């Protein structure tokens, strides 16, 4: 029940064994709050059960009005000041400068979220003087090739 980005970072039988082994015998893993309780709108025959689909829509249609919001803000851990500058530029209406700055932030942001995920974020934090710490199972550290690609994503945009 991990997101696809985490599964991409999981490799090797050691990590898979860790995922299947409970902390103590007889314990259950409580996943409430990690994934919303959606019921699938598809039947066993592959047809859409519109009553279940409607139930899901009603359940989550009001989420934005109850204060639900979010984003993957991993880049703020390493490039917080430039992100604050981007917000200031937008508030001041300096759109050309904001666009230029945003273009420089796209590749590093993709690297620490979509491309390499948490292991990349931890490495980038180390580069910028923060303590990212080691990766914990089931995540694996970046390979040398991935590390070089991550460095390139930050360097080519002027951050390293």
DOTOR-793888 format. One record per residue: residue in one letter; x, y, z of N, C-alpha, C in turn. Coordinates in steps of 0.1 Angstrom, whole numbers, padded with zeros to 4 digits, always signed. Example, Ala and Ser with C-alpha at 12.3 -4.5 7.8 and 13.67 -1.06 7.14 Angstrom:
<pts>
A+0132-0057+0078+0123-0045+0078+0132-0033+0078/S+0128-0022+0071+0137-0011+0071+0129+0000+0079/
</pts>
This chain:
<pts>
X+0008-0012+0000+0000+0000+0000+0009+0013+0000/X+0020+0012-0007+0028+0024-0008+0026+0030-0022/X+0029+0043-0023+0027+0049-0036+0037+0044-0046/X+0035+0046-0059+0044+0041-0069+0058+0046-0068/X+0060+0058-0063+0073+0064-0062+0081+0056-0052/X+0075+0052-0041+0082+0044-0031+0085+0030-0037/X+0076+0024-0044+0079+0011-0049+0090+0011-0059/X+0092+0022-0067+0103+0023-0076+0116+0023-0068/X+0116+0029-0056+0128+0030-0049+0131+0017-0041/X+0121+0008-0040+0123-0004-0032+0129-0014-0042/X+0140-0020-0038+0146-0031-0046+0153-0041-0038/X+0154-0053-0043+0161-0063-0035+0151-0071-0026/X+0155-0083-0024+0146-0092-0015+0146-0088-0001/X+0157-0081+0004+0157-0077+0018+0146-0067+0020/X+0144-0057+0011+0133-0047+0013+0120-0054+0013/X+0118-0063+0003+0105-0070+0002+0102-0078+0015/X+0112-0085+0020+0110-0093+0032+0106-0084+0044/X+0112-0072+0044+0109-0062+0055+0095-0058+0054/X+0089-0056+0042+0076-0052+0040+0066-0063+0045/X+0069-0075+0044+0060-0086+0047+0061-0091+0062/X+0071-0086+0069+0073-0091+0082+0067-0081+0092/X+0057-0086+0100+0051-0077+0110+0061-0074+0121/X+0059-0063+0128+0068-0059+0139+0068-0069+0150/X+0057-0073+0154+0055-0084+0164+0045-0094+0159/X+0046-0106+0162+0035-0116+0158+0022-0112+0163/X+0012-0113+0154-0002-0110+0158-0006-0096+0157/X+0003-0087+0153+0000-0073+0152-0006-0070+0138/X-0014-0059+0138-0020-0055+0125-0014-0041+0122/X-0013-0038+0110-0008-0025+0105-0020-0016+0103/X-0021-0005+0110-0032+0004+0109-0029+0015+0098/X-0036+0014+0087-0033+0023+0076-0043+0034+0075/X-0052+0036+0085-0061+0047+0085-0054+0060+0085/X-0058+0069+0076-0051+0082+0076-0040+0082+0065/X-0036+0071+0061-0025+0070+0051-0032+0071+0037/X-0042+0062+0035-0050+0062+0023-0065+0064+0026/X-0071+0072+0018-0086+0075+0021-0094+0062+0019/X-0104+0060+0026-0112+0048+0025-0121+0048+0013/X-0115+0047+0001-0123+0046-0012-0127+0032-0014/X-0140+0031-0019-0144+0018-0024-0143+0018-0039/X-0138+0008-0045-0136+0008-0060-0150+0008-0067/X-0151+0016-0077-0164+0017-0084-0165+0006-0095/X-0156-0004-0095-0156-0014-0105-0161-0027-0099/X-0169-0034-0107-0174-0047-0102-0163-0058-0107/X-0166-0070-0102-0157-0081-0106-0157-0083-0121/X-0167-0080-0128-0168-0081-0142-0162-0069-0150/X-0157-0060-0143-0150-0048-0149-0160-0037-0153/X-0172-0038-0148-0182-0028-0151-0182-0018-0140/X-0187-0006-0143-0187+0005-0133-0199+0004-0124/X-0198+0004-0111-0209+0004-0102-0211+0019-0098/X-0221+0025-0105-0223+0039-0103-0227+0043-0089/X-0233+0034-0082-0236+0038-0068-0224+0040-0059/X-0214+0031-0061-0201+0033-0054-0194+0045-0059/X-0194+0047-0072-0187+0059-0077-0194+0072-0071/X-0207+0072-0071-0214+0083-0065-0211+0085-0051/X-0210+0074-0043-0206+0075-0029-0192+0081-0027/X-0183+0077-0036-0169+0083-0035-0170+0098-0038/X-0177+0102-0048-0178+0116-0052-0184+0124-0041/X-0195+0119-0035-0201+0127-0024-0191+0128-0012/X-0184+0117-0009-0175+0117+0002-0164+0128+0000/X-0158+0129-0012-0146+0137-0014-0149+0150-0021/X-0162+0153-0025-0165+0165-0032-0163+0177-0023/X-0166+0176-0010-0165+0187-0001-0151+0189+0006/X-0142+0180+0002-0128+0181+0009-0122+0195+0007/X-0122+0201-0005-0115+0214-0005-0122+0225+0003/X-0135+0223+0006-0142+0233+0014-0141+0231+0029/X-0135+0220+0033-0132+0217+0047-0117+0220+0050/X-0110+0226+0041-0097+0230+0044-0086+0220+0039/X-0091+0210+0031-0081+0201+0026-0073+0208+0015/X-0060+0207+0016-0052+0213+0006-0039+0205+0006/X-0030+0207-0003-0017+0200-0002-0009+0201-0014/X+0003+0196-0013+0012+0196-0024+0024+0188-0019/X+0032+0184-0029+0045+0178-0026+0055+0189-0025/X+0059+0193-0013+0067+0204-0011+0081+0200-0006/X+0086+0190-0012+0099+0185-0008+0110+0195-0011/X+0109+0202-0022+0120+0211-0026+0122+0222-0016/X+0111+0225-0008+0113+0236+0002+0123+0232+0013/X+0125+0219+0015+0135+0215+0024+0149+0219+0021/X+0152+0220+0008+0166+0224+0003+0167+0237-0003/X+0156+0242-0010+0157+0255-0016+0145+0264-0012/X+0144+0265+0002+0133+0273+0007+0134+0287+0004/X+0145+0294+0004+0146+0308+0001+0142+0311-0013/X+0147+0303-0023+0142+0306-0037+0127+0304-0039/X+0121+0295-0032+0107+0293-0033+0099+0305-0026/X+0105+0310-0015+0099+0322-0010+0100+0334-0019/X+0112+0335-0026+0114+0345-0035+0104+0344-0047/X+0101+0332-0051+0092+0329-0062+0078+0335-0058/X+0074+0332-0046+0061+0337-0041+0061+0352-0041/X+0072+0358-0036+0073+0373-0035+0072+0379-0049/X+0079+0373-0059+0079+0378-0072+0064+0378-0078/X+0057+0367-0075+0043+0366-0080+0034+0376-0073/X+0036+0378-0060+0028+0388-0053+0030+0402-0058/X+0043+0405-0062+0046+0418-0067+0043+0420-0082/X+0038+0409-0089+0035+0410-0103+0047+0410-0112/X+0058+0405-0107+0070+0405-0116+0071+0391-0122/X+0062+0389-0132+0059+0376-0138+0071+0371-0146/X+0078+0379-0153+0090+0374-0161+0100+0368-0152/X+0104+0375-0141+0114+0370-0132+0109+0358-0125/X+0096+0357-0121+0090+0346-0115+0091+0334-0124/X+0088+0336-0137+0088+0325-0146+0102+0319-0148/X+0112+0328-0149+0126+0324-0150+0130+0316-0138/X+0127+0321-0126+0130+0313-0114+0123+0300-0114/X+0110+0300-0117+0103+0287-0117+0109+0277-0126/X+0113+0281-0138+0120+0272-0148+0132+0266-0142/X+0140+0274-0134+0152+0268-0127+0148+0258-0116/X+0136+0259-0111+0132+0250-0100+0126+0237-0104/X+0121+0237-0117+0114+0225-0121+0122+0212-0121/X+0134+0212-0126+0142+0200-0126+0146+0195-0113/X+0151+0204-0104+0154+0199-0090+0142+0194-0083/X+0130+0200-0085+0118+0196-0078+0114+0182-0083/X+0114+0180-0096+0111+0167-0102+0121+0156-0097/X+0133+0160-0095+0143+0150-0091+0141+0145-0076/X+0137+0155-0067+0135+0151-0053+0120+0146-0051/X+0112+0146-0061+0098+0141-0059+0096+0129-0068/X+0093+0132-0081+0089+0122-0090+0100+0112-0095/X+0112+0118-0098+0123+0109-0104+0129+0100-0093/X+0135+0106-0083+0142+0098-0073+0136+0097-0059/X+0127+0106-0056+0120+0106-0043+0128+0109-0031/X+0124+0103-0020+0130+0106-0007+0145+0104-0006/X+0151+0093-0013+0166+0092-0012+0173+0104-0018/X+0167+0110-0029+0173+0122-0035+0171+0134-0026/X+0160+0135-0020+0158+0146-0010+0168+0146+0001/X+0170+0134+0006+0180+0133+0017+0194+0137+0013/X+0197+0133+0001+0211+0136-0005+0212+0151-0007/X+0201+0157-0013+0202+0171-0016+0203+0179-0002/X+0196+0175+0008+0197+0181+0021+0211+0181+0026/X+0218+0170+0024+0232+0169+0028+0240+0179+0020/X+0238+0181+0007+0246+0190-0001+0244+0204+0004/X+0232+0208+0008+0229+0221+0012+0231+0224+0027/X+0238+0215+0034+0242+0217+0048+0232+0213+0058/X+0221+0205+0054+0211+0200+0064+0214+0186+0066/X+0208+0180+0076+0210+0166+0079+0198+0158+0073/X+0200+0152+0062+0190+0143+0056+0189+0130+0062/X+0201+0125+0066+0201+0112+0073+0201+0100+0063/X+0203+0088+0068+0203+0077+0059+0189+0072+0055/X+0188+0066+0044+0175+0060+0040+0171+0048+0049/X+0159+0048+0052+0154+0036+0060+0147+0027+0051/X+0146+0014+0054+0139+0004+0047+0125+0008+0046/X+0119+0006+0034+0123-0002+0023+0130+0006+0012/X+0133+0019+0015+0140+0027+0005+0155+0024+0005/X+0160+0025-0007+0175+0023-0009+0182+0036-0012/X+0194+0037-0009+0202+0049-0012+0203+0050-0028/X+0207+0061-0032+0208+0063-0047+0221+0056-0051/X+0220+0051-0064+0232+0045-0070+0241+0056-0074/X+0254+0053-0078+0263+0063-0083+0257+0070-0095/X+0251+0063-0104+0245+0069-0117+0234+0078-0113/X+0225+0074-0104+0214+0083-0099+0220+0095-0092/X+0230+0094-0084+0236+0105-0077+0242+0115-0087/X+0248+0110-0097+0254+0119-0107+0242+0127-0115/X+0232+0120-0118+0220+0126-0125+0214+0136-0116/X+0213+0133-0103+0207+0143-0093+0216+0155-0092/X+0229+0153-0091+0238+0164-0091+0237+0173-0104/X+0235+0167-0115+0234+0174-0128+0221+0182-0127/X+0210+0176-0122+0197+0184-0122+0198+0196-0113/X+0206+0196-0103+0208+0208-0095+0218+0217-0101/X+0229+0212-0106+0240+0220-0111+0236+0228-0124/X+0229+0221-0133+0226+0227-0146+0216+0239-0144/X+0209+0240-0133+0200+0251-0130+0206+0261-0120/X+0219+0259-0117+0226+0269-0110+0225+0268-0095/X+0221+0257-0089+0219+0255-0075+0231+0249-0068/X+0239+0242-0075+0251+0236-0069+0263+0242-0076/
</pts>
